[in-house]
């Protein structure tokens, strides 16, 4: 049986060639022979609310059997971290891959009660043997300092600092494919 990759997309429009659509299509194309993909459309992505995304994520997780690889892009990464640190689930997670995720509450430009993590959230995460963080050094949507904040919370994580300004990774992220395949 193939392992499942659950991909949680970014906020904003998700139509073809927008938001996380190119990145998720790239991952599915590159990995579909080895993995089953679950890529739900999250509720109201242009005006997201955590409780709605949490409920959708919970629904998706309840339908999956076996080991799961979680991939969260931008807001999707923030939602995965918040959910995993606040809720309990009886699933074995093989890996957690967080791409260009905002660290809510980091500074005045990134405030959201809905998405802000609890203090010491990292101690509440379930055991996940493989944690990877990806971020472009010069991107202007979610500044690189967010990546550095997560890196401080997760000294065990593999850090992938990408050259350039990419946030949406329209042409894919080959190193992510390699990292998933290496599990």
Phi, psi and omega per residue, in radians:
X1 nan 2.376 3.123
X2 -1.245 2.524 2.994
X3 -1.253 2.732 -3.113
X4 -1.784 2.361 2.944
X5 -1.845 2.122 3.053
X6 -1.809 2.010 -3.091
X7 -1.857 2.117 3.099
X8 -1.886 2.096 -2.996
X9 -1.382 3.067 3.130
X10 -1.361 3.053 2.976
X11 -1.349 2.970 3.086
X12 1.594 -3.139 -3.106
X13 -1.001 2.475 -3.106
X14 -2.149 0.231 3.116
X15 -1.131 3.057 3.137
X16 -0.901 2.296 3.119
X17 1.181 0.332 3.088
X18 -2.241 2.739 3.095
X19 0.949 -2.341 -3.102
X20 -1.507 0.052 -2.988
X21 -1.059 -0.733 3.131
X22 -1.187 -0.723 3.135
X23 -1.113 -0.798 -3.130
X24 -1.160 -0.676 3.100
X25 -1.127 -0.699 3.103
X26 -1.066 -0.854 -3.133
X27 -1.065 -0.763 3.138
X28 -1.104 -0.756 3.135
X29 -1.060 -0.767 -3.079
X30 -1.300 -0.498 -2.965
X31 -2.070 -0.001 -3.001
X32 -1.121 -0.378 3.113
X33 -1.252 -0.419 -3.065
X34 -1.922 -0.305 -3.029
X35 -2.358 2.619 2.972
X36 -1.573 2.377 -3.107
X37 -1.873 2.392 2.988
X38 -2.196 2.045 -3.106
X39 -2.325 1.369 -3.080
X40 -1.235 2.594 2.958
X41 -1.422 2.088 -3.105
X42 -1.397 2.646 -3.046
X43 -1.138 2.380 2.993
X44 0.793 1.012 -3.027
X45 -1.115 -0.358 -3.140
X46 -1.481 -0.177 3.040
X47 -2.561 1.149 -2.975
X48 -1.209 2.576 3.043
X49 -2.211 2.298 -3.060
X50 -0.986 -0.799 -3.063
X51 -1.026 -0.659 3.114
X52 -1.204 -0.720 3.119
X53 -1.188 -0.693 3.107
X54 -1.047 -0.805 -3.137
X55 -1.091 -0.724 3.113
X56 -1.154 -0.749 3.121
X57 -1.077 -0.773 3.116
X58 -1.061 -0.743 3.101
X59 -1.047 -0.795 -3.136
X60 -1.125 -0.783 -3.136
X61 -1.100 -0.616 3.130
X62 -1.193 -0.299 -3.137
X63 -1.673 -0.037 -3.066
X64 -1.756 2.410 3.044
X65 -1.992 2.582 3.087
X66 1.463 -2.982 -3.118
X67 -1.193 2.553 -3.085
X68 -2.219 2.440 2.974
X69 -1.900 2.169 -3.123
X70 -1.757 2.307 3.064
X71 -2.236 2.154 3.119
X72 -2.158 2.200 3.130
X73 -1.847 2.169 3.076
X74 0.983 -2.083 3.138
X75 -1.009 -0.592 3.095
X76 -0.999 -0.650 3.082
X77 -1.177 -0.741 3.094
X78 -1.057 -0.735 -3.126
X79 -1.139 -0.751 3.114
X80 -1.051 -0.801 -3.137
X81 -1.099 -0.732 3.134
X82 -1.137 -0.839 -3.127
X83 -1.045 -0.874 -3.080
X84 -1.126 -0.498 -3.127
X85 -1.536 -0.192 -3.103
X86 -2.044 -0.328 -3.068
X87 -2.063 2.748 3.061
X88 -1.840 2.520 3.049
X89 -2.570 2.582 -3.084
X90 -1.754 0.979 -3.128
X91 -2.182 2.526 3.034
X92 -1.573 2.073 3.111
X93 -1.720 2.166 -3.132
X94 -1.449 -0.554 -3.125
X95 -2.853 2.720 3.088
X96 -2.281 2.114 -3.079
X97 -2.088 1.968 -3.068
X98 -1.924 2.124 -3.051
X99 -2.027 2.036 3.002
X100 0.902 0.783 -3.078
X101 -1.507 2.386 3.021
X102 -1.239 2.534 3.049
X103 -1.803 1.604 -3.031
X104 -1.091 2.379 -3.128
X105 1.577 -0.005 -3.102
X106 -1.082 -0.746 3.098
X107 -2.679 -3.104 -3.022
X108 -1.100 -0.430 3.124
X109 -1.398 -0.218 -3.050
X110 -2.205 1.110 3.131
X111 -1.916 2.288 3.043
X112 -2.843 1.928 3.101
X113 -1.027 -0.643 -3.116
X114 -1.000 -0.754 -2.955
X115 -1.890 -0.096 -3.119
X116 -1.166 2.361 3.128
X117 -1.369 2.643 3.059
X118 -1.201 2.688 3.074
X119 -1.097 2.526 -3.102
X120 1.035 0.507 3.139
X121 -0.978 -0.594 -3.046
X122 -1.062 -0.491 3.106
X123 -1.331 -0.208 -3.125
X124 -1.721 -0.044 -3.141
X125 -1.246 2.567 3.024
X126 -1.170 2.896 3.084
X127 -1.177 2.080 3.086
X128 -2.263 1.959 -2.972
X129 -1.181 -0.363 -3.072
X130 -2.290 1.959 -3.138
X131 -2.145 2.173 -3.121
X132 -2.198 2.409 3.091
X133 -2.134 2.249 -3.110
X134 -2.129 2.406 3.095
X135 -2.854 2.436 3.049
X136 -1.365 2.385 -3.077
X137 -1.116 -0.612 -3.020
X138 -1.990 0.334 -3.106
X139 -1.199 2.637 -3.077
X140 -1.968 0.057 3.077
X141 -1.513 -1.014 3.042
X142 -2.035 1.855 -3.066
X143 -1.000 2.657 -3.086
X144 -1.034 -0.424 -3.135
X145 -1.083 -0.413 3.077
X146 -1.143 -0.770 3.093
X147 -1.030 -0.789 -3.131
X148 -1.087 -0.646 3.108
X149 -1.137 -0.751 3.071
X150 -1.133 -0.703 -3.141
X151 -1.044 -0.646 3.091
X152 -1.144 -0.644 3.136
X153 -1.295 -0.454 -3.057
X154 -2.175 1.291 -3.137
X155 -1.108 -0.346 3.132
X156 -1.429 -0.174 -3.064
X157 -1.271 2.626 2.958
X158 -1.505 2.137 -3.091
X159 -1.714 2.295 3.084
X160 -2.104 1.746 3.133
X161 -1.686 1.971 -2.992
X162 -1.642 2.339 3.059
X163 -1.182 2.551 3.040
X164 1.833 -2.859 -2.995
X165 -2.056 0.266 -3.018
X166 -1.234 2.435 2.971
X167 -2.149 -0.749 -3.077
X168 -1.541 -0.288 3.119
X169 0.880 0.957 -3.115
X170 -0.993 -0.528 -3.126
X171 -1.731 0.276 3.098
X172 1.621 -3.108 -3.133
X173 -2.523 1.440 -3.044
X174 -0.949 -0.640 -3.128
X175 -1.124 -0.551 3.068
X176 -1.135 -0.773 3.095
X177 -1.026 -0.822 3.131
X178 -1.049 -0.754 -3.124
X179 -1.135 -0.726 3.115
X180 -1.132 -0.766 -3.139
X181 -1.122 -0.452 -3.095
X182 -1.330 -0.208 -3.106
X183 -1.217 nan nan
